[in-house]
Amino acid sequence: MSYIAFLAGLCFLLVGAEILVRGASRLAARLGISPLVIGLTVVAFGTSSPELAVSIKAAFADQAEIAMGNVVGSNIFNILFILGLSAMVTPLLVAQQLIRFDIPLMVGLSAALLLLVLDGQLSRLDGFLLAAGLVAYLAFLLYQNARSRAQATAGSDGMPSASDAWGINLMLVAAGLVLLVLGSRWLVEGAVAFASFLGVSEQVIGLTIIAAGTSLPEVMTSLIAALRGERDIAVGNVVGSNVFNILGVLGLSSLLAPSGLMVTPAMISFDIPVMLAVAVACLPICFTGGTIERWEGALLLGYYVAYTLYLILATTQHDALAGFTGVMLYFVLPLTALTLAVLSRQEQKRRSGRLR
């Protein structure tokens, strides 16, 4: 039965992602909303609805490890796996708004989350602050879009033409979201059954199986958006999903949970710092030419494989863990940081030369 649920969920995700991207991109043009804002809001929040459902359910069931692991694992998965795989399919152009505001915001929120959980929990007050931040973020995006639209339509009537297709596109978006939620639910249920059978801990399940399963809508949406040439949606979907996961999913989960969300020492000392480091890595990658190249996508994807391998080795207490950790800490990570720093410096010089 688990195999059937897994395969059915995967099919629903594929169909739902295609329908959602098609309807959302058409609505963006008809409503005068930029594809980037659609990617950061409707698509990003819609594809993050599985994370919201899973984390709230886990919070009420007193499974804080799953609730936290789901969000932290999803944010790591979104950047390393989704952006990496999407960039390998086709180089991704990164909008200047993302570089100037949304990616730094994602980094800042990741750092703020680490500070909030240093006391070992995410309290209801913390949840309220995060949820209020989500409202402020949405208001800012809508204000920015309205201002850009007013500037673009100056001297014209500024009104999009009426069309009977509006209702169809709205139904496409709604149907796509329903299929994504159902597909993720069935796929995760099948995958968790496999993981539980193997005796994996709830935290590892949350960081891997559930995180990847609930992020599959983002995978399908970003891949299909990239293939269809909607690159703003492809990148904006990932950044917007990460912002929503922290502000919306963790905010509402800790706010609705009876006593907030308890956070394990391992999550504080390793997994959340990894999430922060991954977010920080987006800055130099996106800054270099405003494009995520195929080799950078391969680099991100390789790091996700390494992160997953580390979790497996740590869970099984494998003898290779110490050697693997040493290679990553003292060779691979410093070399990558140096490469990105050099590329960023070269890009800065190139832009300075243009200004002259």
Salt bridges, closest charged atoms under 4 A:
GLU18 OE2 - ARG22 NH2 2.62
GLU18 OE2 - ARG228 NH1 3.30
GLU189 OE2 - ARG185 NE 3.42
GLU347 OE2 - ARG350 NH2 2.34
GLU347 OE2 - ARG351 NE 2.88
